[in-house]
Amino acid sequence: MEKQVSYLKKKGIALGTRLKGGRKIHIYMLSDLFIEVSYKNDNADEAPEKLNMLRGLNNLNEYLEKEFRTTF
């Protein structure tokens, strides 16, 4: 997973962060893939703990809308 995230940081575009369950989730774009990465201690300079990949902008929008609805 560390090699994947290293490649993602070099070749991908960091879109930003969001909070989920009190954790900071970093969102990246690489071609038509959108990847959420959780890092140890919520610090992007530390080891990645979890990846979530979505293909295409529509899938990302649907996923984020669903996540938003479940918080309320």
C-alpha atoms as an extended CHARMM CRD file, in Angstrom:
* protein
*
        72  EXT
         1         1  MET       CA              0.0000000000        0.0000000000        0.0000000000  PROA      1               0.0000000000
         2         2  GLU       CA              2.8650000000        2.4070000000        0.7130000000  PROA      2               0.0000000000
         3         3  LYS       CA              4.1670000000        2.0860000000       -2.8740000000  PROA      3               0.0000000000
         4         4  GLN       CA              0.6830000000        2.7820000000       -4.2410000000  PROA      4               0.0000000000
         5         5  VAL       CA              0.3080000000        5.9080000000       -2.1080000000  PROA      5               0.0000000000
         6         6  SER       CA              3.8180000000        7.0790000000       -2.9950000000  PROA      6               0.0000000000
         7         7  TYR       CA              2.9430000000        6.7740000000       -6.6960000000  PROA      7               0.0000000000
         8         8  LEU       CA             -0.3530000000        8.5360000000       -6.0630000000  PROA      8               0.0000000000
         9         9  LYS       CA              1.3820000000       11.4670000000       -4.3400000000  PROA      9               0.0000000000
        10        10  LYS       CA              3.8620000000       11.8070000000       -7.2410000000  PROA      10              0.0000000000
        11        11  LYS       CA              1.5130000000       11.3590000000      -10.2040000000  PROA      11              0.0000000000
        12        12  GLY       CA             -1.9220000000       12.2290000000       -8.8070000000  PROA      12              0.0000000000
        13        13  ILE       CA             -3.5930000000       15.4870000000       -7.8700000000  PROA      13              0.0000000000
        14        14  ALA       CA             -4.4730000000       16.1750000000       -4.2390000000  PROA      14              0.0000000000
        15        15  LEU       CA             -8.0710000000       17.4150000000       -4.2160000000  PROA      15              0.0000000000
        16        16  GLY       CA             -8.3540000000       18.0980000000       -0.5040000000  PROA      16              0.0000000000
        17        17  THR       CA             -9.4430000000       16.5450000000        2.7460000000  PROA      17              0.0000000000
        18        18  ARG       CA            -12.6790000000       15.7710000000        4.5280000000  PROA      18              0.0000000000
        19        19  LEU       CA            -13.6340000000       14.5270000000        7.9580000000  PROA      19              0.0000000000
        20        20  LYS       CA            -15.1980000000       11.1000000000        8.4120000000  PROA      20              0.0000000000
        21        21  GLY       CA            -15.8040000000        9.6270000000       11.8310000000  PROA      21              0.0000000000
        22        22  GLY       CA            -13.4900000000       12.1820000000       13.3980000000  PROA      22              0.0000000000
        23        23  ARG       CA            -10.6640000000       11.2310000000       11.0100000000  PROA      23              0.0000000000
        24        24  LYS       CA             -9.1000000000       13.3040000000        8.2570000000  PROA      24              0.0000000000
        25        25  ILE       CA             -9.4510000000       11.6340000000        4.8430000000  PROA      25              0.0000000000
        26        26  HSD       CA             -7.2400000000       12.8390000000        1.9720000000  PROA      26              0.0000000000
        27        27  ILE       CA             -8.7470000000       12.7160000000       -1.5170000000  PROA      27              0.0000000000
        28        28  TYR       CA             -6.6220000000       12.3350000000       -4.6600000000  PROA      28              0.0000000000
        29        29  MET       CA             -7.3770000000       12.1060000000       -8.3730000000  PROA      29              0.0000000000
        30        30  LEU       CA             -5.3580000000       10.0020000000      -10.8120000000  PROA      30              0.0000000000
        31        31  SER       CA             -6.7830000000        9.9340000000      -14.3320000000  PROA      31              0.0000000000
        32        32  ASP       CA            -10.3930000000        8.7800000000      -13.8330000000  PROA      32              0.0000000000
        33        33  LEU       CA             -9.7250000000        7.2940000000      -10.3790000000  PROA      33              0.0000000000
        34        34  PHE       CA            -10.5740000000        9.0550000000       -7.1410000000  PROA      34              0.0000000000
        35        35  ILE       CA             -8.7910000000        7.6920000000       -4.1050000000  PROA      35              0.0000000000
        36        36  GLU       CA             -9.4150000000        8.3690000000       -0.4290000000  PROA      36              0.0000000000
        37        37  VAL       CA             -6.4430000000        7.7160000000        1.8530000000  PROA      37              0.0000000000
        38        38  SER       CA             -6.4330000000        7.4970000000        5.6470000000  PROA      38              0.0000000000
        39        39  TYR       CA             -3.0250000000        8.0030000000        7.2320000000  PROA      39              0.0000000000
        40        40  LYS       CA             -1.6860000000        7.0740000000       10.6360000000  PROA      40              0.0000000000
        41        41  ASN       CA             -2.3940000000        9.9320000000       13.0770000000  PROA      41              0.0000000000
        42        42  ASP       CA             -4.2100000000       11.7300000000       10.2060000000  PROA      42              0.0000000000
        43        43  ASN       CA             -0.7890000000       12.9000000000        8.9780000000  PROA      43              0.0000000000
        44        44  ALA       CA             -0.0400000000       12.5380000000        5.2440000000  PROA      44              0.0000000000
        45        45  ASP       CA              3.6770000000       12.2460000000        6.0680000000  PROA      45              0.0000000000
        46        46  GLU       CA              3.0530000000        9.0180000000        7.9970000000  PROA      46              0.0000000000
        47        47  ALA       CA              2.1260000000        5.5290000000        6.7840000000  PROA      47              0.0000000000
        48        48  PRO       CA             -1.1820000000        5.0020000000        4.9540000000  PROA      48              0.0000000000
        49        49  GLU       CA             -3.7420000000        2.9050000000        6.8240000000  PROA      49              0.0000000000
        50        50  LYS       CA             -6.6090000000        2.5320000000        4.3600000000  PROA      50              0.0000000000
        51        51  LEU       CA             -7.4250000000        3.1990000000        0.6880000000  PROA      51              0.0000000000
        52        52  ASN       CA            -10.8180000000        3.5640000000       -0.9580000000  PROA      52              0.0000000000
        53        53  MET       CA            -10.8630000000        3.7970000000       -4.7720000000  PROA      53              0.0000000000
        54        54  LEU       CA            -13.7210000000        4.9590000000       -6.9750000000  PROA      54              0.0000000000
        55        55  ARG       CA            -13.7360000000        5.0370000000      -10.7610000000  PROA      55              0.0000000000
        56        56  GLY       CA            -15.2500000000        8.1250000000      -12.3830000000  PROA      56              0.0000000000
        57        57  LEU       CA            -16.6360000000       11.4220000000      -11.1650000000  PROA      57              0.0000000000
        58        58  ASN       CA            -20.2370000000       10.1580000000      -11.0560000000  PROA      58              0.0000000000
        59        59  ASN       CA            -19.2800000000        7.3580000000       -8.6810000000  PROA      59              0.0000000000
        60        60  LEU       CA            -17.4090000000        9.8250000000       -6.4800000000  PROA      60              0.0000000000
        61        61  ASN       CA            -20.4220000000       12.1600000000       -6.3460000000  PROA      61              0.0000000000
        62        62  GLU       CA            -22.8180000000        9.3080000000       -5.5180000000  PROA      62              0.0000000000
        63        63  TYR       CA            -20.4850000000        8.0220000000       -2.8170000000  PROA      63              0.0000000000
        64        64  LEU       CA            -20.0210000000       11.4500000000       -1.2020000000  PROA      64              0.0000000000
        65        65  GLU       CA            -23.7650000000       12.1750000000       -1.3260000000  PROA      65              0.0000000000
        66        66  LYS       CA            -24.4810000000        8.8430000000        0.3620000000  PROA      66              0.0000000000
        67        67  GLU       CA            -21.8380000000        9.5380000000        3.0130000000  PROA      67              0.0000000000
        68        68  PHE       CA            -23.3010000000       12.9960000000        3.6060000000  PROA      68              0.0000000000
        69        69  ARG       CA            -26.8500000000       11.6160000000        4.0140000000  PROA      69              0.0000000000
        70        70  THR       CA            -25.7430000000        8.9920000000        6.5290000000  PROA      70              0.0000000000
        71        71  THR       CA            -24.2650000000       11.6720000000        8.8110000000  PROA      71              0.0000000000
        72        72  PHE       CA            -27.7010000000       13.1860000000        9.4750000000  PROA      72              0.0000000000
